[in-house]
């Protein structure tokens, strides 16, 4: 069935006419069923060594992603290698329980948080009618460049030589995305982030310490107790003036007790590691932020609770940026 879908899509990607596949035809399909056959991009032959495995059985393939995939409840990993003469290409598909899980993994899949001004986002390539994809992102990790995207409950990675990324890699990504069901639906919680000055390409949906560590470094294992509380986090980089940035983290708990307890634990954590307590007056809106400074690294943080939410402003370089951030989020 899927072979015929890809045959149609080869023409679609070249000419960009419309195509669609009935949702009912995909209900019983898993990640391996979406691995494309030979010639899904002209000239490229499948090696025939396709694999479908649970993440815990595919450590050799997913490497450092294994803990992160567990936080988003990844169900399947499928992969296949392709060749065209001496050139090679690898397709990897991760399948998650929901679109929010796939979206969340996509937002924190890179190891080192990129500079907000240097994230390279490919423009939207749309077919009409659907399916469509908002962005196909180019990522560099360990000297390997690849394209990644998400749609519905699937995350896609296409690894090919750098000079082929913008042509073969993009065509391959579009062909595979065109077979996925539905649309990519970001987690509803992301809408909690204020829009002013938010750099939208840096938005993350975080479900555990492995994801948070990729955003804030080693502190990701200390800031929130994910073992005790069910926590969902929306985070994003914000501009503060022409050349300064900071990170806003909005953590949602099941109730206000979880948020209040976590705020007290966070306060004790910063005190224990020797950060200076900064006395800060309540804001006009009634919020009284707790503020700490890491003098060694010229870094300020501020946090407070709002019902079942705990808001943490992170990595502010000076009191001027701190004031800007508090005005935006307070």
N, C-alpha and C positions, 0 to 999 in steps of 0.2 A: 504493500500500500504506500509506504513512505517513499519508495523508489520513484513511483510515479509523481508523488508530490514534488520531489527534487527535480525531476525532469522538467516539470512545468516551471519550477522556480529558476532554473538556469536561464530560461528565456526571460522570466520576470526581471531578474537582476540586470540583465543586459539592456532590456528595453523599458523597464519600469512601468509596465501596464498593471492592471489590477489582478489579484488572485485571492482566493480564500479557500479554507478547508473546513469542513463541518466539525464543530466542537465534539460531537458524539464520536467521531472517528478517533479522537485522541484520548478518550477517557481511560483506556487500559494501557496506554503507552508510557514507558519509563524513559530515562535519559538515553539509554542505549538505542532505543527506537528512533531517536533524532540524530544519531550519528550518520552523516551523509555517505552515499556510495561514491565510487569512482566517478570522475568527470562532473561532480557537482560544481566544480570550477574547472573550466576547460583545461585539459592537459594534465590534471592531477589524478594519480591513481592511488586508491586505498591499498594499504599494505596487507590488510586482512588479519591484523592482530588486535582487533577491537576488544575492549575490556569493559565489563560492568562489575562494580564492586561497591560494598559499603565503605564509607570513609575510613573506618578503623582497619580495613583490610588493604588499604591503598596508600599506606604511609610513604612508600617509595615514590609515589606519583605526586601526592599533595604536599609533602614536606611540612613546612611550618604552618600550613593552613589547617592542620588536623584539629588543633584545639579550637580554632575559630569556627570551623565547620560544625563542631559539636555544639557550640553556643547557638547556632542557628538551625540545629536539628537536621543537618543535611542527611538525606536518605540514600542517595546513589551518586556515584562518580562513574562517568563513562568517557572513554578516550579512544582515539584512532589516529594512526600516523598515515601520512600521504607523501607521495614523491612525484617529482617531475624532473626526470634526469637526475642530476646531482642535488637538486633542491629538495628540501623536506619541509613539511608542515604538520603540526600537531593540533588536533581539536580536542578540547576537554569540556565536558558539560557536567555541571553539578545540579542535582535536583533537590529541591527543598519542599517542605510541607505546604508553603504558601508563598504568595508574591512578596509579602513583607519580609519573609526570611531571606529570599533571594536578593531583594533590594538591600537589606541590611548587610549581607556579606559583601555585596558589590561596593558599598560605601566605605568599608574598612579593609578591603582586600589587599591594598598596597601595604608594604611593611613600614616604610618610613613616610610619615606625613609630608606631602609635597609642599613646596612654597605656594601659597595661594595664588600668586601671580604667574606661576610656571606650570600649572596643570594644563595639559593639552587635551582639549575636548574636540572630538570630531563633530562637525555639524550634523544636524538631524538629516537622515536619509529616509524618506517616507515613500511607502506605496499607498495607493488609494484605490479601493477601500483597504482597511487594515489587513494584516498586522503592520505595526509601525514601531519604531524604537526611538527614544529620545536622543540618546547619545551612545556612541561607541568610543570608548576611551582607550588611549594609548598609554601603556605603562612600561616603565623600565625597572627591572629588579634583578640584582646579581648579574648585571651586564647582558641580560636577556630582555628584549623588547617584545611586547605582545599586545593584542587588542583584547578588550574585555567588554562585556555588555550583559544586561539582564533583561529578561522579559517573562512576565507571568511568574511561575515558580522555578525558573531556570536561570542559571548563571553560565555564561559562555566565555571561554578563553581560546584564542587562536594564536598559536606561536608559529612564526615564520620569519625568514631573514628580514632584516631591517628594511632593505630596499624593496621588499615585496609587501610591506605592511599596508601602505596606502592604496595598493591595487589588489593583489591577490588576497591579502588579509581582509580587506574591507569587503570584497565580493563574497568571500567565504562566510564572513560574519552575517552579512545581509541574507544570504541564502539560507543559513541555518535559522536565524531569527524569524524568517518568513514562515517556517514550519511550526514554530512554537504557538501554543494556544493563547488567545486573549492578549491583554496588555500588561505592561508592568505597572503595578499599583503600589506606590510607595506607602509606607506605614502612615496611618492617620496621625500618629503622634508627631511627625515631622512638622505639621502645621503649627505646633506650639511655638516654634522659633519665630521671634519678631522679624519682619521682613526688611526693615531699614538697615542698610549697610551690611546685610548678610551676603557672603560670597557663596552663591547657591551651589557651586561645584564642590564645595567642601563639606556639605551637609552629610552627617553620618547617623545611622540608626544602629545603636549599640545594645547588645544583649548580655554581655559578660565581661570578665576581666581581660580576656585575650583581645577582644575588640577595643576596649578602652586603652589598653597598653599601646596599641598601635597609634593612638591619638595623643596620649599624654606621657608615654614612656613608662618606666618602671612603677610610677605612682598608680598606674591602672589597677594593680593588685591590692592597693591599700585604700583608695578613696571611698569605695563602696563595698558593702558586704553582700555580694551576690549569692552567697550560700544561704544566708538567712532570709533575704528579702527577694521577692519577685520584682525586678527592676527593668524598665525600658528607658533607654536614654536617647534623646535627640541632641545632637551637637553640631556646631558649625563655626567657622571662622568669620570674624567681623572686622571691617575696617574701622579704624579710629584715627581720623585725619588722613593725611596724604600717604604716610609711610609706616604707620603702626597698625598692628593687628592683635587680636586676642581671641580666645576660644570661649564660647558660651556652651555650657552643658546643662540640659534640662532633664533631670531624672524623675521619672514617674513611678510612684509606689502604689501598692494596693489601697493604702489609706494614709491619713495624716500621721498616725503613730509611727509608721515606718520612716517617713520623711523627717520627723522630729528626732527620732532616735539616731538616724544616720547623720544628721547635722551635729548632734552632740559628739558622736564618735569621730566625725571629721575634725571638729574643733580640737579634741584630745589628740588626734593624730598630728596636726600641725604643731601643737604645743610640744608633743613628745620629740619631734624631730628638730626642735629648736628654732622654728620660725618666729619672728617677732609679731606680737599682737599689736595691731593698729587700732586705736580707739576711733570709731567712726560714728558720727551722729546719725540718728534715724533720718530716712529720706522723707520728703514731703508726702509721699504716697503711703507712709506708715511703716514701710519695711525698715528693719534695723539690721544691716548686713554685718556679718562677722568678717573681718579683714585681717589677713596675715601677709607678711613680707619675708621673702628669702633674700636677705641682703647680699649674700655671696653671689647670687645669679641675677640680681636686680629684677626680681619678679614679685608681683602682687597677685593674690587671689582674694575673692570675696564670695560669700555664699549666704543663703537664707532659705527659709521654707515658705511655701505658699500652698496651704492645703496639703494635698497628696504629692506635691512637687517640691523638689529641692533644686534650686538654681545655683550653679557654680560658675563663676567667671574666672578664667584661668589664663595665666601667662601674660599679665599686663605689665609692661616694662617700667611704668612710673605712675605717679599719682594723677597726672593729667589724663592718661588713658583710663585709669581707674574711674575717674569722675565721669568721663564720656560713657564708659560701659555701664556704670550704675544708672546714669540718666536714661540710657536706652532700654535697660532691662528692669529697672525698678518700678 
